[in-house]
């Protein structure tokens, strides 16, 4: 595979090659978070509905319906809440609801497209059981319409014309607000999260040279090697999974991911396996040596999250394996999530550019959706 690494040093060429405007969309993540956080200011209906939700009190359990982005939102919600969650937070992919779900529970739907039949089926069932329902979805979508039918609270997305992959925060922030007002999680600092996303946009912008741009460094690691993305911290684990998903979507590059402490159970074996470069082979060129690539590791970390991170870094370096570490140093969990997810999104887009794939691809995904909808 021919790599177009020159795009990482030429901002104008990179933006010309970015036909879908992906880099600009990611750079606007902070603005998207701010707009979603201010939804109660410009949507009086949403404001009143959320006031009513708060007045109803704390649920027995919070159910988060969704797969894909919805599942990411569920993991984000759990990781941001941590030990401060006051009730269990249970992700459910649909179409069936657990038998114990009932009127005492709050069901939240996070759907960027609003067309998944599995989620629609579970939402309809939640309505039949008398559950409290909140949906963050496009208002004109099937799930948006169904939410109204079951007398749920619909929080209309502010940017439902943007590409589906870019709507993560447009559904995540309303979900967090709903959980916050229901008394499930503590109040969140959305301005700090938006500022962290802005910081990532500055550090990862196209004009920033590769040697000081963490997203470009990650993209090179993923393109030139057999990549593993490992995480230290619950929020970092969400970002690692996001990077793996977006790398597949944007560039068709498979990336395995894992998080401490589970690394010690299996994936650390990569440093001793057939893809290990070997510390005694510093001049090995994988593209000339029969096309065999060596392993590389990307570490996404939260500052101070796990003391074993340093041990992992030393083990990887000792075996001569390429390593890139990105650490989120923000004090707020949501801000750390915004920073690391933005870096992950930038990295996947740069990866698509240098591999010549996109980054505005996904035709097979659309074909799959069309075929399965018939």
KOLKOL-235145 format. One line per field, with one value per residue: residue number from 1; residue in three letters; chain; y negated, x negated, z negated of N, C-alpha, C in turn. Coordinates in steps of 0.2 Angstrom, whole numbers. Layout:
BEGIN
i: [NUM	...] .
aa: [ALA	...] .
ch: [A	...] .
n.north: [Y	...] .
n.east: [X	...] .
n.up: [Z	...] .
ca.north: [Y	...] .
ca.east: [X	...] .
ca.up: [Z	...] .
c.north: [Y	...] .
c.east: [X	...] .
c.up: [Z	...] .
//
This chain:
BEGIN
i: [1	2	3	4	5	6	7	8	9	10	11	12	13	14	15	16	17	18	19	20	21	22	23	24	25	26	27	28	29	30	31	32	33	34	35	36	37	38	39	40	41	42	43	44	45	46	47	48	49	50	51	52	53	54	55	56	57	58	59	60	61	62	63	64	65	66	67	68	69	70	71	72	73	74	75	76	77	78	79	80	81	82	83	84	85	86	87	88	89	90	91	92	93	94	95	96	97	98	99	100	101	102	103	104	105	106	107	108	109	110	111	112	113	114	115	116	117	118	119	120	121	122	123	124	125	126	127	128	129	130	131	132	133	134	135	136	137	138	139	140	141	142	143	144	145	146	147	148	149	150	151	152	153	154	155	156	157	158	159	160	161	162	163	164	165	166	167	168	169	170	171	172	173	174	175	176	177	178	179	180	181	182	183	184	185	186	187	188	189	190	191	192	193	194	195	196	197	198	199	200	201	202	203	204	205	206	207	208	209	210	211	212	213	214	215	216	217	218	219	220	221	222	223	224	225	226	227	228	229	230	231	232	233	234	235	236	237	238	239	240	241	242	243	244	245	246	247	248	249	250	251	252	253	254	255	256	257	258	259	260	261	262	263	264	265	266	267	268	269	270	271	272	273	274	275	276	277	278	279	280	281	282	283	284	285	286	287	288	289	290	291	292	293	294	295	296	297	298	299	300	301	302	303	304	305	306	307	308	309	310	311	312	313	314	315	316	317	318	319	320	321	322	323	324	325	326	327	328	329	330	331	332	333	334	335	336	337	338	339	340	341	342	343	344	345	346	347	348	349	350	351	352	353	354	355	356	357	358	359	360	361	362	363	364	365	366	367	368	369	370	371	372	373	374] .
aa: [UNK	UNK	UNK	UNK	UNK	UNK	UNK	UNK	UNK	UNK	UNK	UNK	UNK	UNK	UNK	UNK	UNK	UNK	UNK	UNK	UNK	UNK	UNK	UNK	UNK	UNK	UNK	UNK	UNK	UNK	UNK	UNK	UNK	UNK	UNK	UNK	UNK	UNK	UNK	UNK	UNK	UNK	UNK	UNK	UNK	UNK	UNK	UNK	UNK	UNK	UNK	UNK	UNK	UNK	UNK	UNK	UNK	UNK	UNK	UNK	UNK	UNK	UNK	UNK	UNK	UNK	UNK	UNK	UNK	UNK	UNK	UNK	UNK	UNK	UNK	UNK	UNK	UNK	UNK	UNK	UNK	UNK	UNK	UNK	UNK	UNK	UNK	UNK	UNK	UNK	UNK	UNK	UNK	UNK	UNK	UNK	UNK	UNK	UNK	UNK	UNK	UNK	UNK	UNK	UNK	UNK	UNK	UNK	UNK	UNK	UNK	UNK	UNK	UNK	UNK	UNK	UNK	UNK	UNK	UNK	UNK	UNK	UNK	UNK	UNK	UNK	UNK	UNK	UNK	UNK	UNK	UNK	UNK	UNK	UNK	UNK	UNK	UNK	UNK	UNK	UNK	UNK	UNK	UNK	UNK	UNK	UNK	UNK	UNK	UNK	UNK	UNK	UNK	UNK	UNK	UNK	UNK	UNK	UNK	UNK	UNK	UNK	UNK	UNK	UNK	UNK	UNK	UNK	UNK	UNK	UNK	UNK	UNK	UNK	UNK	UNK	UNK	UNK	UNK	UNK	UNK	UNK	UNK	UNK	UNK	UNK	UNK	UNK	UNK	UNK	UNK	UNK	UNK	UNK	UNK	UNK	UNK	UNK	UNK	UNK	UNK	UNK	UNK	UNK	UNK	UNK	UNK	UNK	UNK	UNK	UNK	UNK	UNK	UNK	UNK	UNK	UNK	UNK	UNK	UNK	UNK	UNK	UNK	UNK	UNK	UNK	UNK	UNK	UNK	UNK	UNK	UNK	UNK	UNK	UNK	UNK	UNK	UNK	UNK	UNK	UNK	UNK	UNK	UNK	UNK	UNK	UNK	UNK	UNK	UNK	UNK	UNK	UNK	UNK	UNK	UNK	UNK	UNK	UNK	UNK	UNK	UNK	UNK	UNK	UNK	UNK	UNK	UNK	UNK	UNK	UNK	UNK	UNK	UNK	UNK	UNK	UNK	UNK	UNK	UNK	UNK	UNK	UNK	UNK	UNK	UNK	UNK	UNK	UNK	UNK	UNK	UNK	UNK	UNK	UNK	UNK	UNK	UNK	UNK	UNK	UNK	UNK	UNK	UNK	UNK	UNK	UNK	UNK	UNK	UNK	UNK	UNK	UNK	UNK	UNK	UNK	UNK	UNK	UNK	UNK	UNK	UNK	UNK	UNK	UNK	UNK	UNK	UNK	UNK	UNK	UNK	UNK	UNK	UNK	UNK	UNK	UNK	UNK	UNK	UNK	UNK	UNK	UNK	UNK	UNK	UNK	UNK	UNK	UNK	UNK	UNK	UNK	UNK	UNK	UNK	UNK	UNK	UNK	UNK	UNK	UNK	UNK	UNK	UNK	UNK	UNK	UNK	UNK	UNK	UNK	UNK	UNK	UNK	UNK] .
ch: [A	A	A	A	A	A	A	A	A	A	A	A	A	A	A	A	A	A	A	A	A	A	A	A	A	A	A	A	A	A	A	A	A	A	A	A	A	A	A	A	A	A	A	A	A	A	A	A	A	A	A	A	A	A	A	A	A	A	A	A	A	A	A	A	A	A	A	A	A	A	A	A	A	A	A	A	A	A	A	A	A	A	A	A	A	A	A	A	A	A	A	A	A	A	A	A	A	A	A	A	A	A	A	A	A	A	A	A	A	A	A	A	A	A	A	A	A	A	A	A	A	A	A	A	A	A	A	A	A	A	A	A	A	A	A	A	A	A	A	A	A	A	A	A	A	A	A	A	A	A	A	A	A	A	A	A	A	A	A	A	A	A	A	A	A	A	A	A	A	A	A	A	A	A	A	A	A	A	A	A	A	A	A	A	A	A	A	A	A	A	A	A	A	A	A	A	A	A	A	A	A	A	A	A	A	A	A	A	A	A	A	A	A	A	A	A	A	A	A	A	A	A	A	A	A	A	A	A	A	A	A	A	A	A	A	A	A	A	A	A	A	A	A	A	A	A	A	A	A	A	A	A	A	A	A	A	A	A	A	A	A	A	A	A	A	A	A	A	A	A	A	A	A	A	A	A	A	A	A	A	A	A	A	A	A	A	A	A	A	A	A	A	A	A	A	A	A	A	A	A	A	A	A	A	A	A	A	A	A	A	A	A	A	A	A	A	A	A	A	A	A	A	A	A	A	A	A	A	A	A	A	A	A	A	A	A	A	A	A	A	A	A	A	A	A	A	A	A	A	A	A	A	A	A	A	A	A	A	A	A	A	A	A	A	A	A	A	A	A	A	A	A	A	A] .
n.north: [6	-11	-25	-41	-51	-64	-72	-75	-85	-96	-107	-113	-104	-93	-97	-99	-86	-81	-77	-76	-86	-82	-85	-98	-97	-89	-98	-107	-102	-106	-118	-111	-104	-114	-120	-109	-108	-120	-118	-120	-133	-138	-130	-129	-119	-108	-112	-113	-100	-93	-99	-94	-80	-81	-84	-72	-64	-53	-38	-20	-13	-17	-15	-14	-14	-8	-5	-4	-21	-24	-14	-18	-31	-26	-19	-30	-38	-30	-29	-43	-45	-36	-31	-39	-38	-36	-27	-11	-10	-4	2	6	15	18	28	32	29	31	42	36	23	8	-3	-11	-14	-23	-26	-29	-35	-36	-41	-43	-43	-39	-28	-14	2	11	3	-5	5	9	-3	-5	5	1	-10	-3	3	-7	-15	-29	-39	-46	-53	-57	-62	-64	-74	-71	-58	-40	-35	-47	-51	-40	-41	-52	-46	-37	-45	-51	-60	-70	-76	-86	-85	-97	-98	-89	-88	-86	-74	-57	-51	-61	-66	-62	-69	-77	-69	-63	-74	-78	-66	-65	-77	-73	-62	-69	-78	-69	-65	-55	-56	-67	-85	-91	-98	-106	-116	-115	-103	-107	-116	-108	-100	-110	-113	-101	-102	-112	-107	-97	-101	-103	-111	-110	-103	-86	-80	-87	-85	-75	-67	-65	-58	-47	-42	-39	-28	-19	-17	-11	0	15	12	8	2	-4	-8	-18	-20	-23	-33	-35	-22	-22	-31	-24	-14	-21	-26	-14	-10	-21	-21	-9	-13	-25	-22	-9	-1	12	12	17	16	12	11	6	15	26	29	36	49	54	46	40	50	47	41	50	58	64	52	43	32	33	28	29	26	13	7	12	13	14	13	17	29	41	36	38	32	24	24	10	-2	-12	-22	-28	-39	-43	-55	-49	-39	-25	-17	-7	-10	-15	-4	4	-5	-4	10	11	2	8	20	15	10	-1	-16	-27	-39	-47	-58	-63	-77	-85	-90	-86	-72	-72	-82	-76	-65	-72	-78	-67	-59	-68	-69	-55	-55	-64	-58	-46	-52	-58	-46	-40	-49	-48	-35	-35	-32	-40	-53	-51	-39	-24	-16	-3	-1	-9	-1	10	6	3	15	23	16	19] .
n.east: [-4	-3	-9	-4	-12	-17	-6	-4	-13	-9	2	12	13	18	31	37	37	46	60	73	73	69	59	62	75	72	64	73	79	79	87	99	102	104	116	125	125	132	145	157	159	162	172	188	197	189	183	194	198	187	187	198	194	184	192	199	190	177	174	176	167	156	158	149	152	146	135	118	115	124	121	108	111	117	106	98	106	106	92	89	97	93	89	98	111	128	137	139	132	137	132	142	144	155	166	174	180	174	182	185	187	196	210	203	191	179	178	167	163	150	148	141	145	158	165	164	170	170	168	180	190	187	189	203	207	203	212	224	223	223	212	202	197	184	177	164	163	164	178	187	185	188	187	188	201	208	205	213	225	225	226	215	200	193	178	173	160	147	140	144	142	129	115	118	108	102	110	109	107	118	129	124	122	135	140	132	136	149	147	141	151	160	155	145	132	118	118	112	97	98	93	79	77	79	69	58	59	57	44	38	41	33	20	20	22	21	10	1	-15	-20	-29	-25	-12	0	11	7	-5	0	8	-2	-8	2	4	-9	-11	-7	6	10	21	20	27	27	37	55	62	52	52	65	61	51	58	66	56	52	64	67	55	57	69	65	53	52	44	39	39	34	40	38	39	30	34	34	25	14	19	19	17	4	-4	-7	-19	-29	-26	-25	-25	-33	-46	-59	-73	-85	-86	-86	-86	-77	-66	-50	-43	-52	-56	-50	-37	-32	-24	-28	-23	-15	-12	1	4	17	21	26	21	13	22	19	6	-1	-4	-16	-24	-20	-23	-37	-40	-35	-44	-57	-57	-59	-48	-38	-31	-18	-11	3	8	21	23	33	43	56	67	76	70	58	62	68	56	48	56	58	44	43	52	47	35	39	44	33	26	34	32	18	17	24	38	49	55	69	77	86	95	99	105	117	123	125	134	145	148	151	163	173] .
n.up: [0	5	-4	-7	-14	-13	-14	-27	-30	-22	-24	-15	-4	-11	-15	-3	1	-8	-5	-10	-20	-33	-42	-46	-52	-63	-70	-74	-85	-98	-97	-94	-106	-114	-109	-110	-124	-127	-123	-130	-131	-118	-115	-120	-122	-125	-136	-145	-145	-151	-163	-169	-169	-179	-189	-192	-199	-205	-195	-196	-189	-176	-159	-144	-128	-113	-99	-91	-89	-100	-109	-112	-118	-130	-136	-138	-146	-158	-161	-163	-174	-184	-200	-206	-201	-205	-203	-195	-178	-163	-148	-134	-119	-111	-101	-112	-128	-145	-156	-169	-168	-170	-175	-185	-180	-170	-153	-141	-125	-113	-98	-83	-69	-70	-65	-67	-68	-78	-90	-89	-91	-105	-111	-109	-116	-129	-130	-131	-143	-152	-155	-159	-147	-137	-122	-112	-97	-78	-75	-64	-62	-62	-75	-82	-79	-85	-98	-102	-101	-111	-122	-126	-131	-119	-113	-102	-90	-87	-75	-64	-51	-49	-45	-49	-57	-64	-74	-87	-100	-99	-103	-114	-124	-127	-132	-143	-150	-153	-161	-172	-176	-181	-192	-192	-189	-193	-191	-176	-168	-154	-147	-150	-144	-130	-129	-130	-119	-109	-112	-108	-94	-91	-93	-84	-72	-54	-49	-59	-62	-59	-70	-81	-82	-89	-83	-70	-72	-77	-66	-57	-64	-64	-50	-46	-52	-62	-71	-88	-100	-115	-132	-146	-159	-162	-154	-144	-138	-131	-121	-115	-109	-100	-92	-85	-79	-70	-63	-55	-48	-41	-35	-32	-40	-51	-68	-84	-101	-118	-136	-152	-167	-159	-149	-154	-153	-140	-128	-129	-125	-112	-111	-111	-101	-83	-77	-83	-83	-88	-98	-93	-80	-73	-61	-52	-39	-36	-24	-14	-18	-13	-14	-27	-41	-57	-74	-82	-95	-102	-115	-124	-137	-153	-164	-178	-180	-181	-189	-183	-170	-166	-167	-157	-146	-147	-145	-131	-125	-128	-120	-108	-100	-91	-99	-104	-114	-121	-132	-142	-152	-159	-172	-174	-171	-159	-151	-148	-141	-130	-124	-121	-113	-102	-98	-93	-83	-74	-71	-65	-53	-47	-45	-35	-25	-22	-18	-6	-5	-10	-18	-18	-17	-16	-9	-8	-21	-19	-9	-16	-25	-17	-11	-22	-26	-18] .
ca.north: [0	-17	-30	-48	-54	-71	-76	-77	-91	-101	-108	-115	-98	-89	-100	-98	-79	-79	-79	-77	-91	-79	-89	-104	-94	-87	-105	-111	-98	-111	-122	-106	-102	-120	-121	-104	-110	-126	-117	-122	-140	-139	-125	-130	-113	-103	-114	-111	-92	-91	-101	-88	-74	-82	-84	-66	-61	-48	-32	-14	-11	-21	-11	-17	-10	-10	-1	-9	-27	-24	-10	-23	-35	-22	-18	-37	-40	-26	-31	-49	-45	-33	-29	-44	-36	-35	-21	-7	-12	2	2	12	14	19	26	34	26	36	43	33	16	7	-10	-14	-15	-28	-23	-35	-33	-40	-38	-49	-43	-38	-23	-7	5	14	-2	-7	10	8	-10	-4	10	-3	-14	2	5	-13	-17	-36	-39	-52	-51	-62	-59	-68	-74	-69	-51	-35	-35	-54	-50	-35	-44	-56	-41	-34	-51	-52	-67	-71	-81	-87	-86	-103	-97	-83	-88	-84	-67	-53	-49	-67	-68	-59	-74	-80	-64	-62	-79	-78	-60	-67	-82	-70	-58	-74	-81	-64	-63	-49	-58	-74	-90	-90	-104	-106	-121	-113	-98	-110	-119	-102	-98	-115	-112	-95	-104	-116	-103	-92	-105	-102	-115	-108	-98	-79	-79	-89	-84	-68	-64	-63	-53	-40	-40	-35	-22	-14	-15	-8	6	19	7	10	-4	-2	-13	-18	-24	-22	-37	-33	-16	-24	-34	-19	-10	-26	-26	-8	-11	-26	-19	-5	-17	-30	-20	-2	2	15	10	20	11	15	7	9	20	32	30	41	55	57	42	39	55	45	38	56	63	64	45	40	29	35	23	29	25	6	4	16	10	19	13	21	36	46	33	40	26	25	21	3	-3	-18	-22	-34	-38	-48	-57	-46	-34	-18	-17	-2	-13	-16	3	6	-8	-1	16	10	-1	13	24	11	9	-9	-18	-34	-40	-53	-59	-69	-80	-89	-87	-84	-67	-74	-86	-71	-62	-76	-79	-60	-57	-72	-66	-49	-57	-67	-52	-42	-55	-58	-39	-39	-53	-46	-29	-37	-29	-44	-50	-51	-33	-20	-14	4	-2	-11	4	15	3	3	22	25	13	22] .
ca.east: [0	-7	-7	-5	-14	-18	0	-4	-17	-6	9	17	14	22	37	39	38	51	66	79	73	69	55	66	80	69	62	79	82	80	94	105	103	107	122	129	126	136	151	163	159	165	178	192	200	185	182	199	198	181	189	203	190	181	197	201	186	172	176	173	161	155	157	147	154	142	128	114	114	128	117	102	113	118	100	96	110	104	85	89	100	88	92	103	117	132	141	136	133	137	133	146	143	161	173	178	178	173	189	186	188	203	212	199	185	179	175	164	161	146	148	138	149	165	168	162	177	169	170	187	193	186	192	210	209	203	218	229	222	224	206	200	193	180	174	160	163	167	185	191	184	193	187	191	209	210	204	219	231	225	226	208	197	189	173	171	153	146	136	146	140	121	114	120	102	100	115	108	108	125	133	121	123	142	140	129	140	155	145	139	157	164	151	141	124	117	118	106	94	98	88	73	76	79	62	53	60	54	37	36	41	27	14	20	24	17	4	-4	-20	-19	-32	-21	-4	2	15	3	-9	4	10	-8	-9	7	3	-15	-12	-1	7	14	22	22	30	27	42	61	63	47	55	70	58	48	63	68	51	53	70	66	50	60	74	62	47	52	38	41	35	36	39	39	37	28	29	35	19	10	22	18	14	-3	-8	-9	-26	-33	-24	-28	-25	-38	-52	-65	-77	-92	-85	-84	-86	-72	-61	-45	-41	-57	-57	-44	-30	-29	-24	-29	-18	-16	-7	3	7	22	21	28	16	13	27	16	-1	-4	-5	-23	-27	-18	-27	-44	-40	-35	-51	-62	-56	-60	-41	-36	-26	-15	-7	6	11	26	21	38	45	63	68	79	65	53	66	68	50	45	60	56	38	44	56	42	30	42	45	26	25	38	29	11	18	28	44	55	59	76	79	92	100	101	110	123	126	127	140	150	150	155	169	178] .
ca.up: [0	5	-9	-5	-20	-11	-15	-34	-30	-18	-26	-10	-1	-15	-15	4	2	-13	-1	-14	-25	-39	-47	-48	-56	-69	-73	-77	-90	-104	-96	-94	-113	-117	-106	-113	-131	-127	-120	-134	-130	-112	-113	-126	-124	-128	-143	-150	-146	-155	-170	-171	-170	-185	-195	-193	-203	-203	-193	-199	-184	-169	-153	-138	-122	-107	-98	-88	-93	-106	-114	-114	-123	-136	-139	-140	-152	-163	-163	-166	-181	-188	-207	-208	-199	-210	-201	-189	-171	-160	-141	-130	-111	-108	-101	-118	-135	-151	-159	-175	-166	-171	-176	-189	-176	-165	-147	-137	-118	-110	-91	-78	-63	-72	-60	-69	-70	-85	-95	-89	-95	-112	-113	-109	-122	-135	-131	-133	-150	-156	-157	-158	-140	-134	-116	-108	-90	-74	-76	-59	-61	-64	-82	-85	-79	-90	-105	-104	-102	-118	-127	-129	-130	-113	-113	-95	-88	-84	-69	-61	-44	-48	-44	-55	-62	-68	-79	-94	-105	-98	-106	-121	-128	-129	-136	-150	-154	-155	-167	-177	-179	-184	-198	-191	-189	-196	-186	-171	-166	-147	-145	-151	-139	-124	-129	-129	-112	-106	-113	-103	-87	-90	-93	-79	-66	-48	-49	-64	-60	-62	-76	-87	-81	-91	-79	-64	-74	-78	-60	-55	-68	-62	-43	-44	-57	-64	-77	-94	-104	-122	-136	-154	-162	-159	-148	-138	-135	-126	-116	-111	-105	-95	-87	-82	-75	-65	-58	-51	-44	-37	-31	-31	-44	-57	-74	-90	-107	-125	-142	-158	-168	-155	-145	-157	-152	-133	-122	-130	-121	-105	-111	-110	-95	-77	-74	-87	-79	-91	-100	-90	-73	-73	-54	-49	-35	-35	-17	-10	-21	-11	-16	-34	-46	-64	-79	-85	-101	-103	-122	-126	-144	-158	-169	-185	-180	-182	-189	-178	-163	-165	-166	-150	-141	-147	-141	-124	-122	-129	-115	-101	-97	-91	-104	-104	-120	-122	-139	-144	-159	-161	-179	-173	-166	-153	-147	-146	-136	-124	-122	-118	-107	-96	-95	-90	-77	-69	-69	-60	-47	-44	-42	-29	-20	-19	-14	0	-5	-11	-24	-17	-14	-20	-4	-10	-26	-16	-5	-21	-28	-12	-10	-28	-27	-13] .
c.north: [-6	-22	-37	-53	-62	-75	-79	-83	-97	-102	-109	-108	-93	-91	-99	-90	-77	-81	-80	-82	-88	-83	-95	-102	-93	-94	-108	-107	-102	-115	-117	-105	-108	-121	-116	-106	-116	-124	-119	-130	-142	-135	-125	-123	-108	-105	-112	-103	-90	-94	-96	-82	-75	-82	-77	-62	-56	-41	-26	-12	-15	-16	-15	-13	-13	-5	-6	-15	-27	-20	-14	-28	-32	-21	-25	-39	-36	-28	-38	-49	-42	-30	-34	-43	-34	-29	-17	-10	-6	1	8	10	15	26	27	30	31	36	39	25	14	-1	-14	-16	-20	-25	-29	-32	-38	-37	-44	-49	-42	-33	-16	-4	9	9	-4	-1	10	2	-9	0	6	-7	-9	3	-1	-16	-25	-35	-45	-49	-57	-59	-64	-68	-71	-61	-47	-35	-42	-53	-45	-37	-48	-51	-38	-39	-52	-59	-67	-77	-81	-88	-93	-103	-91	-83	-86	-77	-63	-52	-55	-69	-65	-63	-77	-75	-63	-67	-79	-72	-62	-72	-78	-66	-63	-76	-75	-62	-57	-50	-65	-79	-90	-97	-104	-111	-119	-107	-102	-113	-114	-100	-104	-115	-106	-98	-109	-112	-98	-95	-103	-105	-114	-102	-91	-78	-82	-89	-76	-64	-61	-58	-46	-38	-36	-29	-17	-12	-11	-1	10	16	10	3	-2	-9	-12	-23	-23	-26	-36	-27	-17	-27	-29	-15	-15	-26	-20	-8	-15	-24	-14	-8	-21	-27	-13	2	5	13	13	15	15	10	10	10	26	33	35	48	58	52	40	44	53	43	44	60	61	57	41	38	32	29	23	28	18	3	8	12	15	19	16	28	41	43	35	34	28	22	14	2	-10	-18	-29	-33	-44	-49	-54	-41	-27	-18	-12	-4	-13	-9	5	2	-6	5	16	7	4	18	21	10	1	-10	-25	-34	-47	-53	-65	-71	-84	-85	-84	-78	-68	-77	-81	-67	-66	-77	-72	-58	-61	-70	-60	-50	-60	-62	-48	-45	-56	-51	-38	-43	-50	-39	-29	-34	-34	-51	-50	-45	-30	-18	-7	4	-4	-5	9	13	4	10	25	22	15	28] .
c.east: [-4	-4	-8	-6	-15	-12	0	-9	-15	1	14	18	19	29	41	41	44	58	72	79	72	65	59	71	78	67	67	82	83	87	100	107	107	115	127	130	131	143	157	164	163	171	182	195	196	183	187	199	193	183	194	199	187	186	199	196	181	176	173	166	161	153	155	148	149	136	125	113	118	124	111	105	115	111	97	99	107	97	85	92	96	92	97	110	122	137	137	137	132	137	137	146	150	161	177	176	178	180	190	188	195	204	207	192	185	175	173	161	156	145	146	142	156	169	167	169	176	171	177	191	193	189	200	212	208	209	224	229	222	218	206	195	190	177	170	159	165	175	189	190	189	193	189	198	211	210	210	225	231	225	220	206	192	185	171	164	153	143	138	145	132	121	115	114	100	105	115	110	115	130	130	122	130	143	138	133	146	153	144	146	161	160	147	134	124	117	111	104	93	94	81	72	75	72	57	53	57	46	34	36	35	20	14	22	19	11	-1	-8	-19	-23	-29	-14	-3	6	11	-2	-6	6	4	-9	-4	6	-3	-16	-6	1	12	15	24	23	28	32	49	63	59	49	60	66	54	52	65	63	51	59	69	60	53	65	70	57	47	46	40	36	38	35	41	37	34	34	29	29	15	13	21	15	7	-7	-10	-16	-31	-31	-28	-29	-30	-44	-58	-70	-83	-91	-82	-83	-81	-67	-56	-42	-46	-58	-51	-37	-28	-30	-26	-24	-20	-10	-5	7	11	23	24	23	17	19	25	9	-5	-6	-12	-27	-26	-22	-35	-45	-39	-41	-56	-62	-57	-53	-40	-30	-24	-10	-4	10	15	25	27	41	52	64	71	74	60	56	66	61	47	49	59	49	39	48	51	37	33	43	38	24	28	34	22	12	22	35	50	53	66	79	85	97	103	106	116	126	128	134	146	153	154	161	174	181] .
c.up: [0	0	-6	-11	-19	-13	-23	-35	-26	-20	-20	-6	-5	-15	-8	4	-3	-9	-5	-20	-32	-44	-50	-53	-63	-73	-76	-82	-96	-103	-96	-101	-116	-115	-109	-120	-132	-125	-124	-133	-123	-110	-120	-128	-127	-135	-148	-151	-151	-163	-173	-173	-177	-191	-196	-198	-200	-201	-197	-196	-178	-164	-147	-132	-116	-106	-93	-92	-100	-111	-116	-119	-130	-140	-142	-146	-158	-166	-166	-173	-186	-195	-209	-205	-204	-209	-196	-183	-167	-152	-138	-123	-108	-104	-108	-124	-140	-154	-165	-174	-167	-173	-181	-186	-171	-159	-142	-130	-115	-102	-86	-72	-64	-67	-62	-71	-76	-91	-95	-92	-102	-115	-114	-115	-129	-136	-134	-141	-155	-159	-156	-152	-138	-128	-113	-101	-85	-74	-70	-58	-63	-72	-85	-85	-84	-97	-107	-105	-108	-124	-130	-128	-124	-113	-106	-94	-85	-77	-65	-54	-43	-47	-50	-60	-66	-73	-86	-99	-105	-102	-113	-126	-131	-134	-143	-154	-157	-162	-173	-180	-183	-190	-198	-192	-191	-190	-182	-169	-158	-144	-145	-145	-132	-123	-127	-122	-107	-106	-108	-96	-86	-89	-87	-72	-60	-47	-54	-62	-63	-69	-82	-87	-83	-86	-72	-66	-75	-71	-56	-58	-65	-54	-42	-48	-58	-71	-82	-98	-111	-126	-143	-156	-158	-153	-142	-134	-130	-120	-111	-106	-99	-90	-82	-77	-69	-60	-53	-46	-39	-32	-30	-35	-50	-63	-80	-96	-113	-130	-148	-163	-164	-150	-147	-156	-145	-129	-123	-126	-114	-105	-110	-104	-89	-74	-78	-83	-81	-92	-96	-83	-72	-66	-49	-45	-33	-27	-12	-12	-19	-13	-23	-38	-53	-68	-80	-90	-101	-110	-123	-133	-147	-163	-176	-185	-183	-183	-185	-171	-161	-164	-159	-145	-141	-144	-134	-121	-123	-123	-108	-97	-97	-96	-103	-110	-120	-128	-140	-151	-162	-168	-179	-169	-159	-148	-144	-140	-129	-120	-118	-112	-101	-93	-91	-83	-71	-67	-64	-53	-43	-41	-36	-23	-17	-16	-8	0	-6	-13	-23	-14	-18	-15	-6	-16	-24	-13	-10	-24	-23	-11	-16	-29	-23	-16] .
//
